[in-house]
Amino acid sequence: MIVVGVDPHKQTHTAVAVTTLGELKGEVTVRARPKGHAQLLSWTRELSRERIFPLEDCRHVSGALERFLISRGERVVRVPP
C-alpha cells in the first residue's frame, strides 16, 4: 500500500509516494492536464497495487484530477489546505 500525496497547482501537480511506514517511494511532477493525470496514475500503478490519493482540497485546481482518479477506481481523500 502506498499513499500518494498530491500538491495541485494550475499548471502542474506534484505527487510524493510513501509506504504506510513512511518510506519514500518517489516523487513526480506532471502537467495538470489529462495526459499528465494518466502519467501520474501509470507511475503509481508501477509502485504498488494498492494506493490512496490524499489531495489538497483546492477544487478549482484539483477537481479534474480528482474526477480522473475516481473514474478509474482509485481511492481519493480530500485534505484541507
mmCIF file of the N, C-alpha and C atoms, coordinates in Angstrom:
data_MODEL
# 
_entry.id   MODEL 
# 
loop_
_atom_site.group_PDB 
_atom_site.id 
_atom_site.type_symbol 
_atom_site.label_atom_id 
_atom_site.label_alt_id 
_atom_site.label_comp_id 
_atom_site.label_asym_id 
_atom_site.label_entity_id 
_atom_site.label_seq_id 
_atom_site.pdbx_PDB_ins_code 
_atom_site.Cartn_x 
_atom_site.Cartn_y 
_atom_site.Cartn_z 
_atom_site.occupancy 
_atom_site.B_iso_or_equiv 
_atom_site.pdbx_formal_charge 
_atom_site.auth_seq_id 
_atom_site.auth_comp_id 
_atom_site.auth_asym_id 
_atom_site.auth_atom_id 
_atom_site.pdbx_PDB_model_num 
ATOM 1   N N  . MET A 1 1  ? 0.857   -1.184 0.000   1.00 0.00 ? 1  MET A N  1 
ATOM 2   C CA . MET A 1 1  ? 0.000   0.000  0.000   1.00 0.00 ? 1  MET A CA 1 
ATOM 3   C C  . MET A 1 1  ? 0.889   1.228  0.000   1.00 0.00 ? 1  MET A C  1 
ATOM 4   N N  . ILE A 1 2  ? 0.560   2.183  -0.885  1.00 0.00 ? 2  ILE A N  1 
ATOM 5   C CA . ILE A 1 2  ? 1.243   3.467  -0.862  1.00 0.00 ? 2  ILE A CA 1 
ATOM 6   C C  . ILE A 1 2  ? 0.220   4.585  -0.702  1.00 0.00 ? 2  ILE A C  1 
ATOM 7   N N  . VAL A 1 3  ? 0.701   5.663  -0.137  1.00 0.00 ? 3  VAL A N  1 
ATOM 8   C CA . VAL A 1 3  ? -0.068  6.891  0.000   1.00 0.00 ? 3  VAL A CA 1 
ATOM 9   C C  . VAL A 1 3  ? 0.568   7.888  -0.952  1.00 0.00 ? 3  VAL A C  1 
ATOM 10  N N  . VAL A 1 4  ? -0.250  8.454  -1.838  1.00 0.00 ? 4  VAL A N  1 
ATOM 11  C CA . VAL A 1 4  ? 0.263   9.373  -2.850  1.00 0.00 ? 4  VAL A CA 1 
ATOM 12  C C  . VAL A 1 4  ? -0.306  10.760 -2.562  1.00 0.00 ? 4  VAL A C  1 
ATOM 13  N N  . GLY A 1 5  ? 0.462   11.563 -1.850  1.00 0.00 ? 5  GLY A N  1 
ATOM 14  C CA . GLY A 1 5  ? 0.045   12.922 -1.550  1.00 0.00 ? 5  GLY A CA 1 
ATOM 15  C C  . GLY A 1 5  ? 0.252   13.801 -2.770  1.00 0.00 ? 5  GLY A C  1 
ATOM 16  N N  . VAL A 1 6  ? -0.764  14.605 -3.096  1.00 0.00 ? 6  VAL A N  1 
ATOM 17  C CA . VAL A 1 6  ? -0.692  15.443 -4.294  1.00 0.00 ? 6  VAL A CA 1 
ATOM 18  C C  . VAL A 1 6  ? -0.861  16.913 -3.910  1.00 0.00 ? 6  VAL A C  1 
ATOM 19  N N  . ASP A 1 7  ? 0.070   17.735 -4.414  1.00 0.00 ? 7  ASP A N  1 
ATOM 20  C CA . ASP A 1 7  ? 0.003   19.180 -4.258  1.00 0.00 ? 7  ASP A CA 1 
ATOM 21  C C  . ASP A 1 7  ? -0.405  19.752 -5.619  1.00 0.00 ? 7  ASP A C  1 
ATOM 22  N N  . PRO A 1 8  ? -1.676  20.109 -5.792  1.00 0.00 ? 8  PRO A N  1 
ATOM 23  C CA . PRO A 1 8  ? -2.156  20.559 -7.098  1.00 0.00 ? 8  PRO A CA 1 
ATOM 24  C C  . PRO A 1 8  ? -1.916  22.052 -7.321  1.00 0.00 ? 8  PRO A C  1 
ATOM 25  N N  . HIS A 1 9  ? -1.587  22.381 -8.546  1.00 0.00 ? 9  HIS A N  1 
ATOM 26  C CA . HIS A 1 9  ? -1.448  23.775 -8.979  1.00 0.00 ? 9  HIS A CA 1 
ATOM 27  C C  . HIS A 1 9  ? -2.094  23.899 -10.351 1.00 0.00 ? 9  HIS A C  1 
ATOM 28  N N  . LYS A 1 10 ? -2.265  25.121 -10.843 1.00 0.00 ? 10 LYS A N  1 
ATOM 29  C CA . LYS A 1 10 ? -2.933  25.321 -12.136 1.00 0.00 ? 10 LYS A CA 1 
ATOM 30  C C  . LYS A 1 10 ? -2.220  24.631 -13.285 1.00 0.00 ? 10 LYS A C  1 
ATOM 31  N N  . GLN A 1 11 ? -0.901  24.697 -13.333 1.00 0.00 ? 11 GLN A N  1 
ATOM 32  C CA . GLN A 1 11 ? -0.145  24.156 -14.454 1.00 0.00 ? 11 GLN A CA 1 
ATOM 33  C C  . GLN A 1 11 ? 0.408   22.753 -14.210 1.00 0.00 ? 11 GLN A C  1 
ATOM 34  N N  . THR A 1 12 ? 0.720   22.442 -12.959 1.00 0.00 ? 12 THR A N  1 
ATOM 35  C CA . THR A 1 12 ? 1.327   21.146 -12.634 1.00 0.00 ? 12 THR A CA 1 
ATOM 36  C C  . THR A 1 12 ? 0.743   20.584 -11.348 1.00 0.00 ? 12 THR A C  1 
ATOM 37  N N  . HIS A 1 13 ? 0.909   19.279 -11.189 1.00 0.00 ? 13 HIS A N  1 
ATOM 38  C CA . HIS A 1 13 ? 0.592   18.596 -9.932  1.00 0.00 ? 13 HIS A CA 1 
ATOM 39  C C  . HIS A 1 13 ? 1.857   17.847 -9.520  1.00 0.00 ? 13 HIS A C  1 
ATOM 40  N N  . THR A 1 14 ? 2.261   18.012 -8.271  1.00 0.00 ? 14 THR A N  1 
ATOM 41  C CA . THR A 1 14 ? 3.416   17.283 -7.755  1.00 0.00 ? 14 THR A CA 1 
ATOM 42  C C  . THR A 1 14 ? 2.916   16.235 -6.772  1.00 0.00 ? 14 THR A C  1 
ATOM 43  N N  . ALA A 1 15 ? 3.382   15.012 -6.962  1.00 0.00 ? 15 ALA A N  1 
ATOM 44  C CA . ALA A 1 15 ? 2.959   13.898 -6.110  1.00 0.00 ? 15 ALA A CA 1 
ATOM 45  C C  . ALA A 1 15 ? 4.170   13.249 -5.465  1.00 0.00 ? 15 ALA A C  1 
ATOM 46  N N  . VAL A 1 16 ? 3.988   12.840 -4.222  1.00 0.00 ? 16 VAL A N  1 
ATOM 47  C CA . VAL A 1 16 ? 5.001   12.101 -3.474  1.00 0.00 ? 16 VAL A CA 1 
ATOM 48  C C  . VAL A 1 16 ? 4.358   10.817 -2.981  1.00 0.00 ? 16 VAL A C  1 
ATOM 49  N N  . ALA A 1 17 ? 5.019   9.702  -3.244  1.00 0.00 ? 17 ALA A N  1 
ATOM 50  C CA . ALA A 1 17 ? 4.502   8.400  -2.827  1.00 0.00 ? 17 ALA A CA 1 
ATOM 51  C C  . ALA A 1 17 ? 5.328   7.876  -1.657  1.00 0.00 ? 17 ALA A C  1 
ATOM 52  N N  . VAL A 1 18 ? 4.627   7.446  -0.602  1.00 0.00 ? 18 VAL A N  1 
ATOM 53  C CA . VAL A 1 18 ? 5.280   6.850  0.557   1.00 0.00 ? 18 VAL A CA 1 
ATOM 54  C C  . VAL A 1 18 ? 4.527   5.580  0.943   1.00 0.00 ? 18 VAL A C  1 
ATOM 55  N N  . THR A 1 19 ? 5.244   4.676  1.588   1.00 0.00 ? 19 THR A N  1 
ATOM 56  C CA . THR A 1 19 ? 4.583   3.486  2.124   1.00 0.00 ? 19 THR A CA 1 
ATOM 57  C C  . THR A 1 19 ? 3.854   3.880  3.398   1.00 0.00 ? 19 THR A C  1 
ATOM 58  N N  . THR A 1 20 ? 3.028   2.985  3.897   1.00 0.00 ? 20 THR A N  1 
ATOM 59  C CA . THR A 1 20 ? 2.317   3.267  5.153   1.00 0.00 ? 20 THR A CA 1 
ATOM 60  C C  . THR A 1 20 ? 3.276   3.359  6.331   1.00 0.00 ? 20 THR A C  1 
ATOM 61  N N  . LEU A 1 21 ? 4.519   2.910  6.149   1.00 0.00 ? 21 LEU A N  1 
ATOM 62  C CA . LEU A 1 21 ? 5.544   3.038  7.191   1.00 0.00 ? 21 LEU A CA 1 
ATOM 63  C C  . LEU A 1 21 ? 6.388   4.304  7.010   1.00 0.00 ? 21 LEU A C  1 
ATOM 64  N N  . GLY A 1 22 ? 6.054   5.108  5.985   1.00 0.00 ? 22 GLY A N  1 
ATOM 65  C CA . GLY A 1 22 ? 6.748   6.369  5.774   1.00 0.00 ? 22 GLY A CA 1 
ATOM 66  C C  . GLY A 1 22 ? 7.965   6.302  4.868   1.00 0.00 ? 22 GLY A C  1 
ATOM 67  N N  . GLU A 1 23 ? 8.203   5.174  4.218   1.00 0.00 ? 23 GLU A N  1 
ATOM 68  C CA . GLU A 1 23 ? 9.343   5.035  3.316   1.00 0.00 ? 23 GLU A CA 1 
ATOM 69  C C  . GLU A 1 23 ? 9.027   5.744  1.994   1.00 0.00 ? 23 GLU A C  1 
ATOM 70  N N  . LEU A 1 24 ? 9.901   6.662  1.591   1.00 0.00 ? 24 LEU A N  1 
ATOM 71  C CA . LEU A 1 24 ? 9.720   7.390  0.345   1.00 0.00 ? 24 LEU A CA 1 
ATOM 72  C C  . LEU A 1 24 ? 9.911   6.451  -0.838  1.00 0.00 ? 24 LEU A C  1 
ATOM 73  N N  . LYS A 1 25 ? 8.907   6.404  -1.720  1.00 0.00 ? 25 LYS A N  1 
ATOM 74  C CA . LYS A 1 25 ? 8.985   5.569  -2.923  1.00 0.00 ? 25 LYS A CA 1 
ATOM 75  C C  . LYS A 1 25 ? 9.303   6.391  -4.169  1.00 0.00 ? 25 LYS A C  1 
ATOM 76  N N  . GLY A 1 26 ? 9.031   7.685  -4.124  1.00 0.00 ? 26 GLY A N  1 
ATOM 77  C CA . GLY A 1 26 ? 9.350   8.533  -5.265  1.00 0.00 ? 26 GLY A CA 1 
ATOM 78  C C  . GLY A 1 26 ? 8.529   9.797  -5.297  1.00 0.00 ? 26 GLY A C  1 
ATOM 79  N N  . GLU A 1 27 ? 8.902   10.661 -6.240  1.00 0.00 ? 27 GLU A N  1 
ATOM 80  C CA . GLU A 1 27 ? 8.223   11.938 -6.443  1.00 0.00 ? 27 GLU A CA 1 
ATOM 81  C C  . GLU A 1 27 ? 8.143   12.200 -7.939  1.00 0.00 ? 27 GLU A C  1 
ATOM 82  N N  . VAL A 1 28 ? 7.049   12.818 -8.358  1.00 0.00 ? 28 VAL A N  1 
ATOM 83  C CA . VAL A 1 28 ? 6.880   13.146 -9.765  1.00 0.00 ? 28 VAL A CA 1 
ATOM 84  C C  . VAL A 1 28 ? 6.071   14.430 -9.882  1.00 0.00 ? 28 VAL A C  1 
ATOM 85  N N  . THR A 1 29 ? 6.377   15.211 -10.907 1.00 0.00 ? 29 THR A N  1 
ATOM 86  C CA . THR A 1 29 ? 5.581   16.384 -11.251 1.00 0.00 ? 29 THR A CA 1 
ATOM 87  C C  . THR A 1 29 ? 5.070   16.183 -12.671 1.00 0.00 ? 29 THR A C  1 
ATOM 88  N N  . VAL A 1 30 ? 3.762   16.364 -12.835 1.00 0.00 ? 30 VAL A N  1 
ATOM 89  C CA . VAL A 1 30 ? 3.138   16.176 -14.148 1.00 0.00 ? 30 VAL A CA 1 
ATOM 90  C C  . VAL A 1 30 ? 2.327   17.417 -14.499 1.00 0.00 ? 30 VAL A C  1 
ATOM 91  N N  . ARG A 1 31 ? 2.032   17.568 -15.769 1.00 0.00 ? 31 ARG A N  1 
ATOM 92  C CA . ARG A 1 31 ? 1.178   18.669 -16.207 1.00 0.00 ? 31 ARG A CA 1 
ATOM 93  C C  . ARG A 1 31 ? -0.242  18.437 -15.701 1.00 0.00 ? 31 ARG A C  1 
ATOM 94  N N  . ALA A 1 32 ? -0.914  19.506 -15.379 1.00 0.00 ? 32 ALA A N  1 
ATOM 95  C CA . ALA A 1 32 ? -2.279  19.433 -14.854 1.00 0.00 ? 32 ALA A CA 1 
ATOM 96  C C  . ALA A 1 32 ? -3.277  19.335 -16.007 1.00 0.00 ? 32 ALA A C  1 
ATOM 97  N N  . ARG A 1 33 ? -3.124  18.287 -16.781 1.00 0.00 ? 33 ARG A N  1 
ATOM 98  C CA . ARG A 1 33 ? -3.957  18.012 -17.952 1.00 0.00 ? 33 ARG A CA 1 
ATOM 99  C C  . ARG A 1 33 ? -4.207  16.501 -17.999 1.00 0.00 ? 33 ARG A C  1 
ATOM 100 N N  . PRO A 1 34 ? -5.163  16.059 -18.793 1.00 0.00 ? 34 PRO A N  1 
ATOM 101 C CA . PRO A 1 34 ? -5.468  14.618 -18.837 1.00 0.00 ? 34 PRO A CA 1 
ATOM 102 C C  . PRO A 1 34 ? -4.251  13.727 -19.085 1.00 0.00 ? 34 PRO A C  1 
ATOM 103 N N  . LYS A 1 35 ? -3.351  14.115 -19.988 1.00 0.00 ? 35 LYS A N  1 
ATOM 104 C CA . LYS A 1 35 ? -2.162  13.285 -20.228 1.00 0.00 ? 35 LYS A CA 1 
ATOM 105 C C  . LYS A 1 35 ? -1.286  13.216 -18.982 1.00 0.00 ? 35 LYS A C  1 
ATOM 106 N N  . GLY A 1 36 ? -1.177  14.321 -18.260 1.00 0.00 ? 36 GLY A N  1 
ATOM 107 C CA . GLY A 1 36 ? -0.416  14.326 -17.009 1.00 0.00 ? 36 GLY A CA 1 
ATOM 108 C C  . GLY A 1 36 ? -1.075  13.467 -15.944 1.00 0.00 ? 36 GLY A C  1 
ATOM 109 N N  . HIS A 1 37 ? -2.407  13.518 -15.889 1.00 0.00 ? 37 HIS A N  1 
ATOM 110 C CA . HIS A 1 37 ? -3.139  12.677 -14.933 1.00 0.00 ? 37 HIS A CA 1 
ATOM 111 C C  . HIS A 1 37 ? -2.874  11.205 -15.222 1.00 0.00 ? 37 HIS A C  1 
ATOM 112 N N  . ALA A 1 38 ? -2.902  10.843 -16.504 1.00 0.00 ? 38 ALA A N  1 
ATOM 113 C CA . ALA A 1 38 ? -2.648  9.455  -16.901 1.00 0.00 ? 38 ALA A CA 1 
ATOM 114 C C  . ALA A 1 38 ? -1.211  9.059  -16.553 1.00 0.00 ? 38 ALA A C  1 
ATOM 115 N N  . GLN A 1 39 ? -0.275  9.965  -16.761 1.00 0.00 ? 39 GLN A N  1 
ATOM 116 C CA . GLN A 1 39 ? 1.123   9.694  -16.416 1.00 0.00 ? 39 GLN A CA 1 
ATOM 117 C C  . GLN A 1 39 ? 1.268   9.465  -14.914 1.00 0.00 ? 39 GLN A C  1 
ATOM 118 N N  . LEU A 1 40 ? 0.603   10.281 -14.110 1.00 0.00 ? 40 LEU A N  1 
ATOM 119 C CA . LEU A 1 40 ? 0.648   10.122 -12.656 1.00 0.00 ? 40 LEU A CA 1 
ATOM 120 C C  . LEU A 1 40 ? 0.080   8.774  -12.235 1.00 0.00 ? 40 LEU A C  1 
ATOM 121 N N  . LEU A 1 41 ? -1.064  8.411  -12.788 1.00 0.00 ? 41 LEU A N  1 
ATOM 122 C CA . LEU A 1 41 ? -1.688  7.140  -12.424 1.00 0.00 ? 41 LEU A CA 1 
ATOM 123 C C  . LEU A 1 41 ? -0.818  5.961  -12.849 1.00 0.00 ? 41 LEU A C  1 
ATOM 124 N N  . SER A 1 42 ? -0.266  6.020  -14.025 1.00 0.00 ? 42 SER A N  1 
ATOM 125 C CA . SER A 1 42 ? 0.615   4.952  -14.504 1.00 0.00 ? 42 SER A CA 1 
ATOM 126 C C  . SER A 1 42 ? 1.821   4.796  -13.584 1.00 0.00 ? 42 SER A C  1 
ATOM 127 N N  . TRP A 1 43 ? 2.413   5.905  -13.192 1.00 0.00 ? 43 TRP A N  1 
ATOM 128 C CA . TRP A 1 43 ? 3.565   5.888  -12.281 1.00 0.00 ? 43 TRP A CA 1 
ATOM 129 C C  . TRP A 1 43 ? 3.209   5.217  -10.963 1.00 0.00 ? 43 TRP A C  1 
ATOM 130 N N  . THR A 1 44 ? 2.051   5.565  -10.391 1.00 0.00 ? 44 THR A N  1 
ATOM 131 C CA . THR A 1 44 ? 1.672   4.979  -9.105  1.00 0.00 ? 44 THR A CA 1 
ATOM 132 C C  . THR A 1 44 ? 1.340   3.496  -9.233  1.00 0.00 ? 44 THR A C  1 
ATOM 133 N N  . ARG A 1 45 ? 0.762   3.111  -10.347 1.00 0.00 ? 45 ARG A N  1 
ATOM 134 C CA . ARG A 1 45 ? 0.430   1.697  -10.551 1.00 0.00 ? 45 ARG A CA 1 
ATOM 135 C C  . ARG A 1 45 ? 1.681   0.830  -10.667 1.00 0.00 ? 45 ARG A C  1 
ATOM 136 N N  . GLU A 1 46 ? 2.780   1.409  -11.121 1.00 0.00 ? 46 GLU A N  1 
ATOM 137 C CA . GLU A 1 46 ? 4.053   0.687  -11.161 1.00 0.00 ? 46 GLU A CA 1 
ATOM 138 C C  . GLU A 1 46 ? 4.633   0.504  -9.755  1.00 0.00 ? 46 GLU A C  1 
ATOM 139 N N  . LEU A 1 47 ? 4.284   1.395  -8.839  1.00 0.00 ? 47 LEU A N  1 
ATOM 140 C CA . LEU A 1 47 ? 4.835   1.353  -7.485  1.00 0.00 ? 47 LEU A CA 1 
ATOM 141 C C  . LEU A 1 47 ? 4.122   0.369  -6.572  1.00 0.00 ? 47 LEU A C  1 
ATOM 142 N N  . SER A 1 48 ? 2.802   0.244  -6.737  1.00 0.00 ? 48 SER A N  1 
ATOM 143 C CA . SER A 1 48 ? 2.043   -0.606 -5.819  1.00 0.00 ? 48 SER A CA 1 
ATOM 144 C C  . SER A 1 48 ? 0.671   -0.922 -6.406  1.00 0.00 ? 48 SER A C  1 
ATOM 145 N N  . ARG A 1 49 ? 0.150   -2.081 -6.042  1.00 0.00 ? 49 ARG A N  1 
ATOM 146 C CA . ARG A 1 49 ? -1.203  -2.460 -6.470  1.00 0.00 ? 49 ARG A CA 1 
ATOM 147 C C  . ARG A 1 49 ? -2.267  -1.726 -5.675  1.00 0.00 ? 49 ARG A C  1 
ATOM 148 N N  . GLU A 1 50 ? -1.932  -1.343 -4.442  1.00 0.00 ? 50 GLU A N  1 
ATOM 149 C CA . GLU A 1 50 ? -2.889  -0.648 -3.579  1.00 0.00 ? 50 GLU A CA 1 
ATOM 150 C C  . GLU A 1 50 ? -2.414  0.771  -3.355  1.00 0.00 ? 50 GLU A C  1 
ATOM 151 N N  . ARG A 1 51 ? -3.333  1.735  -3.595  1.00 0.00 ? 51 ARG A N  1 
ATOM 152 C CA . ARG A 1 51 ? -2.986  3.143  -3.498  1.00 0.00 ? 51 ARG A CA 1 
ATOM 153 C C  . ARG A 1 51 ? -4.138  3.929  -2.885  1.00 0.00 ? 51 ARG A C  1 
ATOM 154 N N  . ILE A 1 52 ? -3.784  5.021  -2.261  1.00 0.00 ? 52 ILE A N  1 
ATOM 155 C CA . ILE A 1 52 ? -4.775  6.016  -1.843  1.00 0.00 ? 52 ILE A CA 1 
ATOM 156 C C  . ILE A 1 52 ? -4.175  7.388  -2.146  1.00 0.00 ? 52 ILE A C  1 
ATOM 157 N N  . PHE A 1 53 ? -5.016  8.300  -2.596  1.00 0.00 ? 53 PHE A N  1 
ATOM 158 C CA . PHE A 1 53 ? -4.576  9.623  -3.023  1.00 0.00 ? 53 PHE A CA 1 
ATOM 159 C C  . PHE A 1 53 ? -5.179  10.704 -2.128  1.00 0.00 ? 53 PHE A C  1 
ATOM 160 N N  . PRO A 1 54 ? -4.459  11.177 -1.117  1.00 0.00 ? 54 PRO A N  1 
ATOM 161 C CA . PRO A 1 54 ? -4.922  12.372 -0.409  1.00 0.00 ? 54 PRO A CA 1 
ATOM 162 C C  . PRO A 1 54 ? -4.595  13.597 -1.268  1.00 0.00 ? 54 PRO A C  1 
ATOM 163 N N  . LEU A 1 55 ? -5.625  14.354 -1.666  1.00 0.00 ? 55 LEU A N  1 
ATOM 164 C CA . LEU A 1 55 ? -5.438  15.538 -2.493  1.00 0.00 ? 55 LEU A CA 1 
ATOM 165 C C  . LEU A 1 55 ? -5.722  16.785 -1.668  1.00 0.00 ? 55 LEU A C  1 
ATOM 166 N N  . GLU A 1 56 ? -4.860  17.777 -1.797  1.00 0.00 ? 56 GLU A N  1 
ATOM 167 C CA . GLU A 1 56 ? -5.139  19.060 -1.172  1.00 0.00 ? 56 GLU A CA 1 
ATOM 168 C C  . GLU A 1 56 ? -6.449  19.572 -1.766  1.00 0.00 ? 56 GLU A C  1 
ATOM 169 N N  . ASP A 1 57 ? -7.386  19.943 -0.917  1.00 0.00 ? 57 ASP A N  1 
ATOM 170 C CA . ASP A 1 57 ? -8.734  20.307 -1.348  1.00 0.00 ? 57 ASP A CA 1 
ATOM 171 C C  . ASP A 1 57 ? -8.760  21.728 -1.914  1.00 0.00 ? 57 ASP A C  1 
ATOM 172 N N  . CYS A 1 58 ? -8.298  21.853 -3.124  1.00 0.00 ? 58 CYS A N  1 
ATOM 173 C CA . CYS A 1 58 ? -8.351  23.105 -3.889  1.00 0.00 ? 58 CYS A CA 1 
ATOM 174 C C  . CYS A 1 58 ? -9.091  22.781 -5.168  1.00 0.00 ? 58 CYS A C  1 
ATOM 175 N N  . ARG A 1 59 ? -10.397 22.649 -5.059  1.00 0.00 ? 59 ARG A N  1 
ATOM 176 C CA . ARG A 1 59 ? -11.184 22.078 -6.162  1.00 0.00 ? 59 ARG A CA 1 
ATOM 177 C C  . ARG A 1 59 ? -11.036 22.818 -7.479  1.00 0.00 ? 59 ARG A C  1 
ATOM 178 N N  . HIS A 1 60 ? -10.738 24.095 -7.450  1.00 0.00 ? 60 HIS A N  1 
ATOM 179 C CA . HIS A 1 60 ? -10.575 24.816 -8.714  1.00 0.00 ? 60 HIS A CA 1 
ATOM 180 C C  . HIS A 1 60 ? -9.329  24.353 -9.467  1.00 0.00 ? 60 HIS A C  1 
ATOM 181 N N  . VAL A 1 61 ? -8.368  23.720 -8.774  1.00 0.00 ? 61 VAL A N  1 
ATOM 182 C CA . VAL A 1 61 ? -7.192  23.175 -9.459  1.00 0.00 ? 61 VAL A CA 1 
ATOM 183 C C  . VAL A 1 61 ? -7.062  21.659 -9.309  1.00 0.00 ? 61 VAL A C  1 
ATOM 184 N N  . SER A 1 62 ? -7.747  21.076 -8.335  1.00 0.00 ? 62 SER A N  1 
ATOM 185 C CA . SER A 1 62 ? -7.621  19.624 -8.120  1.00 0.00 ? 62 SER A CA 1 
ATOM 186 C C  . SER A 1 62 ? -8.832  18.831 -8.615  1.00 0.00 ? 62 SER A C  1 
ATOM 187 N N  . GLY A 1 63 ? -9.900  19.504 -8.969  1.00 0.00 ? 63 GLY A N  1 
ATOM 188 C CA . GLY A 1 63 ? -11.140 18.822 -9.337  1.00 0.00 ? 63 GLY A CA 1 
ATOM 189 C C  . GLY A 1 63 ? -10.997 17.872 -10.515 1.00 0.00 ? 63 GLY A C  1 
ATOM 190 N N  . ALA A 1 64 ? -10.315 18.304 -11.564 1.00 0.00 ? 64 ALA A N  1 
ATOM 191 C CA . ALA A 1 64 ? -10.168 17.450 -12.750 1.00 0.00 ? 64 ALA A CA 1 
ATOM 192 C C  . ALA A 1 64 ? -9.377  16.185 -12.416 1.00 0.00 ? 64 ALA A C  1 
ATOM 193 N N  . LEU A 1 65 ? -8.312  16.336 -11.637 1.00 0.00 ? 65 LEU A N  1 
ATOM 194 C CA . LEU A 1 65 ? -7.523  15.168 -11.226 1.00 0.00 ? 65 LEU A CA 1 
ATOM 195 C C  . LEU A 1 65 ? -8.364  14.250 -10.345 1.00 0.00 ? 65 LEU A C  1 
ATOM 196 N N  . GLU A 1 66 ? -9.096  14.815 -9.421  1.00 0.00 ? 66 GLU A N  1 
ATOM 197 C CA . GLU A 1 66 ? -9.950  14.017 -8.538  1.00 0.00 ? 66 GLU A CA 1 
ATOM 198 C C  . GLU A 1 66 ? -10.952 13.196 -9.359  1.00 0.00 ? 66 GLU A C  1 
ATOM 199 N N  . ARG A 1 67 ? -11.639 13.835 -10.294 1.00 0.00 ? 67 ARG A N  1 
ATOM 200 C CA . ARG A 1 67 ? -12.608 13.119 -11.131 1.00 0.00 ? 67 ARG A CA 1 
ATOM 201 C C  . ARG A 1 67 ? -11.928 12.048 -11.977 1.00 0.00 ? 67 ARG A C  1 
ATOM 202 N N  . PHE A 1 68 ? -10.749 12.349 -12.514 1.00 0.00 ? 68 PHE A N  1 
ATOM 203 C CA . PHE A 1 68 ? -9.991  11.394 -13.319 1.00 0.00 ? 68 PHE A CA 1 
ATOM 204 C C  . PHE A 1 68 ? -9.677  10.137 -12.495 1.00 0.00 ? 68 PHE A C  1 
ATOM 205 N N  . LEU A 1 69 ? -9.164  10.330 -11.294 1.00 0.00 ? 69 LEU A N  1 
ATOM 206 C CA . LEU A 1 69 ? -8.776  9.192  -10.450 1.00 0.00 ? 69 LEU A CA 1 
ATOM 207 C C  . LEU A 1 69 ? -9.988  8.364  -10.024 1.00 0.00 ? 69 LEU A C  1 
ATOM 208 N N  . ILE A 1 70 ? -11.040 9.032  -9.592  1.00 0.00 ? 70 ILE A N  1 
ATOM 209 C CA . ILE A 1 70 ? -12.241 8.320  -9.140  1.00 0.00 ? 70 ILE A CA 1 
ATOM 210 C C  . ILE A 1 70 ? -12.853 7.527  -10.291 1.00 0.00 ? 70 ILE A C  1 
ATOM 211 N N  . SER A 1 71 ? -12.871 8.102  -11.484 1.00 0.00 ? 71 SER A N  1 
ATOM 212 C CA . SER A 1 71 ? -13.461 7.402  -12.632 1.00 0.00 ? 71 SER A CA 1 
ATOM 213 C C  . SER A 1 71 ? -12.675 6.154  -13.017 1.00 0.00 ? 71 SER A C  1 
ATOM 214 N N  . ARG A 1 72 ? -11.450 6.062  -12.529 1.00 0.00 ? 72 ARG A N  1 
ATOM 215 C CA . ARG A 1 72 ? -10.620 4.887  -12.808 1.00 0.00 ? 72 ARG A CA 1 
ATOM 216 C C  . ARG A 1 72 ? -10.494 3.965  -11.590 1.00 0.00 ? 72 ARG A C  1 
ATOM 217 N N  . GLY A 1 73 ? -11.392 4.152  -10.629 1.00 0.00 ? 73 GLY A N  1 
ATOM 218 C CA . GLY A 1 73 ? -11.477 3.248  -9.488  1.00 0.00 ? 73 GLY A CA 1 
ATOM 219 C C  . GLY A 1 73 ? -10.490 3.514  -8.372  1.00 0.00 ? 73 GLY A C  1 
ATOM 220 N N  . GLU A 1 74 ? -9.857  4.674  -8.377  1.00 0.00 ? 74 GLU A N  1 
ATOM 221 C CA . GLU A 1 74 ? -8.868  4.982  -7.333  1.00 0.00 ? 74 GLU A CA 1 
ATOM 222 C C  . GLU A 1 74 ? -9.555  5.587  -6.109  1.00 0.00 ? 74 GLU A C  1 
ATOM 223 N N  . ARG A 1 75 ? -8.921  5.396  -4.954  1.00 0.00 ? 75 ARG A N  1 
ATOM 224 C CA . ARG A 1 75 ? -9.417  5.980  -3.714  1.00 0.00 ? 75 ARG A CA 1 
ATOM 225 C C  . ARG A 1 75 ? -8.821  7.364  -3.539  1.00 0.00 ? 75 ARG A C  1 
ATOM 226 N N  . VAL A 1 76 ? -9.692  8.346  -3.328  1.00 0.00 ? 76 VAL A N  1 
ATOM 227 C CA . VAL A 1 76 ? -9.263  9.740  -3.184  1.00 0.00 ? 76 VAL A CA 1 
ATOM 228 C C  . VAL A 1 76 ? -9.841  10.289 -1.890  1.00 0.00 ? 76 VAL A C  1 
ATOM 229 N N  . VAL A 1 77 ? -9.007  11.036 -1.153  1.00 0.00 ? 77 VAL A N  1 
ATOM 230 C CA . VAL A 1 77 ? -9.426  11.678 0.081   1.00 0.00 ? 77 VAL A CA 1 
ATOM 231 C C  . VAL A 1 77 ? -9.061  13.159 -0.023  1.00 0.00 ? 77 VAL A C  1 
ATOM 232 N N  . ARG A 1 78 ? -10.009 14.036 0.262   1.00 0.00 ? 78 ARG A N  1 
ATOM 233 C CA . ARG A 1 78 ? -9.707  15.471 0.272   1.00 0.00 ? 78 ARG A CA 1 
ATOM 234 C C  . ARG A 1 78 ? -9.078  15.845 1.605   1.00 0.00 ? 78 ARG A C  1 
ATOM 235 N N  . VAL A 1 79 ? -7.988  16.618 1.520   1.00 0.00 ? 79 VAL A N  1 
ATOM 236 C CA . VAL A 1 79 ? -7.279  17.086 2.709   1.00 0.00 ? 79 VAL A CA 1 
ATOM 237 C C  . VAL A 1 79 ? -7.349  18.609 2.730   1.00 0.00 ? 79 VAL A C  1 
ATOM 238 N N  . PRO A 1 80 ? -7.751  19.204 3.846   1.00 0.00 ? 80 PRO A N  1 
ATOM 239 C CA . PRO A 1 80 ? -7.809  20.667 3.899   1.00 0.00 ? 80 PRO A CA 1 
ATOM 240 C C  . PRO A 1 80 ? -6.444  21.290 3.634   1.00 0.00 ? 80 PRO A C  1 
ATOM 241 N N  . PRO A 1 81 ? -6.439  22.451 2.925   1.00 0.00 ? 81 PRO A N  1 
ATOM 242 C CA . PRO A 1 81 ? -5.155  23.123 2.647   1.00 0.00 ? 81 PRO A CA 1 
ATOM 243 C C  . PRO A 1 81 ? -4.490  23.625 3.919   1.00 0.00 ? 81 PRO A C  1 
# 
